[in-house]
Amino acid sequence: MTPPNELRLLPWSGPGDKPCYLSTDDPDGYMSRLADSVEAVQLDTASALLVDASEAAYNQETSLDEMRCLVKELTGALRDIFRVATSRGHLRATSDSRETTY
């Protein structure tokens, strides 16, 4: 099993919006691949929302309700992307420390 300081933060939350972590020795295992897939979907969704937001910001006909809906969706996407960035930053720091030789 993965030591506690090397747990992977998963791209979804548990009950009560608590973070979920994965402990595994297999980065190509089912749960690791599932997490990678969910992260990819979250990144694609954020990218599409960024395009939508850019268009809406410059469209004078965008209604207040449409902007509120977009802000709500962007907030959720930003939360997801922040979690992905946090997880990947931790994974990178962990792998960098393993590669360091003394």
C-alpha positions in Angstrom: 0.0 0.0 0.0 1.0 3.6 -0.5 2.5 5.3 2.5 0.0 7.9 4.0 2.1 10.9 2.8 1.7 9.6 -0.8 -2.1 9.2 -1.0 -3.7 10.5 -4.2 -6.4 13.1 -3.9 -9.2 11.8 -6.1 -11.1 14.2 -8.4 -14.4 13.7 -6.6 -15.5 14.2 -3.0 -17.2 12.0 -0.6 -20.2 12.5 1.8 -20.3 15.9 3.3 -18.0 17.2 0.5 -15.0 15.5 2.2 -11.9 14.7 0.1 -11.4 11.2 -1.1 -8.0 9.6 -1.3 -6.6 6.6 -3.1 -3.9 4.3 -1.6 -2.4 2.0 -4.1 0.9 0.7 -5.4 -0.4 0.4 -8.9 -0.7 3.7 -10.8 -2.2 1.8 -13.7 -4.9 0.1 -11.6 -8.6 0.4 -12.1 -9.1 3.3 -9.6 -6.1 5.2 -10.8 -7.3 4.9 -14.4 -10.8 5.9 -13.3 -9.4 9.0 -11.5 -7.4 9.9 -14.6 -10.5 9.6 -16.8 -12.6 11.7 -14.5 -9.8 14.4 -14.4 -9.7 14.4 -18.2 -13.5 15.0 -18.4 -13.2 17.7 -15.8 -10.4 19.5 -17.7 -12.4 19.2 -21.0 -15.5 20.6 -19.3 -13.5 23.5 -17.9 -12.0 24.2 -21.3 -15.5 24.3 -22.9 -16.8 26.6 -20.2 -13.9 28.9 -20.7 -14.9 29.3 -24.3 -18.6 29.9 -23.3 -17.6 32.5 -20.7 -15.4 34.3 -23.2 -18.2 34.5 -25.7 -20.8 35.5 -23.1 -18.6 38.2 -21.7 -18.4 40.0 -25.0 -22.0 39.4 -26.1 -24.2 42.3 -25.1 -27.3 40.1 -25.4 -26.3 37.7 -22.7 -28.9 37.9 -20.0 -28.3 38.2 -16.3 -29.8 34.7 -15.7 -27.5 33.3 -18.4 -24.5 34.9 -16.7 -25.6 33.6 -13.3 -25.9 30.1 -14.7 -22.5 30.4 -16.3 -20.9 31.7 -13.1 -22.4 28.7 -11.2 -21.0 26.3 -13.8 -17.6 28.0 -13.8 -17.4 27.9 -10.0 -18.0 24.1 -10.0 -15.4 23.6 -12.8 -12.9 25.8 -11.0 -13.4 23.7 -7.8 -12.8 20.5 -9.9 -9.7 21.9 -11.6 -8.3 23.1 -8.3 -8.6 19.6 -6.9 -6.9 18.2 -10.0 -4.1 20.7 -9.7 -3.7 20.0 -6.0 -3.6 16.2 -6.7 -1.2 16.5 -9.6 1.1 18.9 -7.6 1.2 16.4 -4.8 1.9 13.5 -7.1 4.6 15.5 -8.9 6.3 16.5 -5.6 6.1 12.9 -4.4 7.7 11.5 -7.6 10.3 14.3 -7.7 11.4 13.3 -4.1 11.8 9.7 -5.2 14.0 10.7 -8.1 16.3 12.7 -5.9 19.6 10.9 -5.2 21.9 11.8 -2.4 
